[in-house]
């Protein structure tokens, strides 16, 4: 049953990240090909890197449903954007937050499924969550969200910590998943709302 849930979460993550990529393409006034490239890079970039690092078949090559979901999500977003004249930047950040959380869980679960330790699983979850958005921002010549002041990648790590805690307590997998999702989303949305940061250097 948990495999079915993870598949659904992965599809949802791909769709949400494709939406965020399409929103960014709209902001940058890209053409149709640019929209497809940016939506796809955002949707499958993190999972592709994760699977290559874990020496697994790349998920969207093994199951082309992910490509169809990417295209459908991008198309629906394009239609919606054609009906409005304002760029919903807040929606981009919210979509990115949910995509971050969904991919974080998928990365953790997939790594654990290969027999990797929890530390590696949390790292894979973080990579899965942040790399697609990193590609999107670099392609668009934006300062990547992962490098901005507000908490971003750290939310994946804390979400992974919540997963690890529930896992150590031997709670059902679904509760581990829910704990990681809720923690990551709430922390990221809180960082957006109240500008939570993790300062390293003093600013005079």
N, C-alpha and C positions, 0 to 999 in steps of 0.2 A: 504493500500500500504506500509506503514512504517513497518508493521509486516513482509512483504515479504523481505524488505531490511534488517531488523535485522536478519532474518533467514539466508539470504545470507552472511551477515557479520559474523555471528556466524560460519557458515560452513567454510568461508575463514579463520577465526581466528584459528579454529581447524586444518585446513590443514597446515597453516603457522607454527603453534607451533609444529605440528607433524614433520614437516621438521626440525625445530631447534633441537628437541629431537633426531631425527635420525642422524643429523650431529654430535651431541655430542656423541652419541653411537658409531659412526664411529671413532671419535677421541680417545675414550676409548677402542676401539677394542672389543666391546661386541659381543656376539653371537646373533643368530636370536631372541631368547626369550628376551634377554636384550634390543634389538632394539625395540621390541613391547612394553615392559614395559615402557621404557624411553619415547618413542614417545607418548604413551597413557597418561602417567602421565603429560607430558608437555601440551598435547592438551586439556585434560578435567579436570585437577586438580583444576584450579581456579574456573571454572564454577560449579564444584561439591561442593566445599566449599561454594560458593555464594548461591546456591540453598538450601543447608542444613541450612544456616544461615537465609534465607528468608522463610524457611519452605515450600519450593516448591518441586514438583517432580524433581528429578535429570534429567537434560536435555538429557543426552545421554542414559538414561534408558527409558525415555518417547519416544525418537525418535532415533532409532538405526542408522539412516543415518550418525550420527556423528562418530560412530565407523567405518563404511565403509569408510568414508572420511579419517579418521586417518590412516587406513590400506593402502589405495590407495596412500596417500601422502608419507607414509613411504616407500612403495614399489618403487614408482617412484624415490625417493631420493636414495634408495639403488642401483637401476639400474644405475643412473647417477654417483654415487660414484665409482661404479665398472669400469667405463670408464675413471676415472682420478686417478692419484696417489697422488695428493696434497689435504691436508685438507683445505677447504675454510672457515677459521675461520671468515673472514670478512662477508661472507654470513650468517653464524650462527647469528652474531650480528644484521645484517640487518633484517633477518627473525624474530628474536626475537623482534625487534623494531616494525615491522608491526603487529605481533601477539599481542604485548602489547597494541597497539592503537585499534585494532579491538575488543579485549576482553574488553577493558576499556569502549567502547561505548555500547557493548552488556550488560555489567553489569549495567551501568547507566540506560539504557532503561528498563531492566527487573525489576530493583528495583522500578523505577517510575511506572511501570505497576502494582505493588502491592499496590500502594498508599503511598509508602515511601516518606519522604521528600528529598530535594535535597542533603542535607549533607550526609544522609545515602546512597543515590544513588551514590554519588561520592566515598564514602568508598567502596561500593560494586563493582564499576567499577575498583577501584585500586586493590582490592583483586582478582577479576577475571583476571586482567591483569598480576599480579606479581606472584601469588601463583604457577601456573604451572611451570614457570621458576625456582622458588625457589625449588620446588620438584626435578626438573631435576638436578640442581646444587648440592643439598644436596646428592642425590643418587650417583652422580659422584664424591663426595668429593671435590667439587670446592667451592671457595668463591662465594656465590650467588651474581649475578649481582645487586640484590636489595640492597645488603649491601656494594657494592663497592663504590669508591669515586665519579664516574661520576653519573650525574642525572639519576634516573631510576624511582622509584615509584613516585617521585615528578612530573614527566612528566604526569603521569595519573591524578594527582590532578590538575595540571594546565589545562590539557585537559578537565577535568570535570568542571573546572571554566569557560572555554570557552563555554562549553555546557550550563552551568547555565546562563551565560550572554545572549546568544541567546534565551534561553528559557524564561528568564525574559522579553526580548524585544518582546515576543510573535511571533517570527519568525517561519516559518514552521519547523516541526520536522526534515526534511531532512537536513536543514541548521544547525541545532543544532548538528546533527550527523557529518556532514562534518567539522564543526568548531572543534569539539573534535578530530576527526581523524587527521586532518592536524596539529593541535597544538601539539598533542602527538607525532606524527611521526617526525615532524620537530625538536621539542625540544630534543627528544632522539637521532636522527641522529646528531644534532648539538653538543650534549654532547659527543657523540662518536668521532666526528671529532676534536673538539676543547677542549675536556677534561673539560667541564663545571662541576663544583662541587658546593656543598653547605657546606662549611667548618663550623664546630662547635667549634673545639678546635684549639688553636694556635699551630703551629709547629715552633720550634726555629731552 
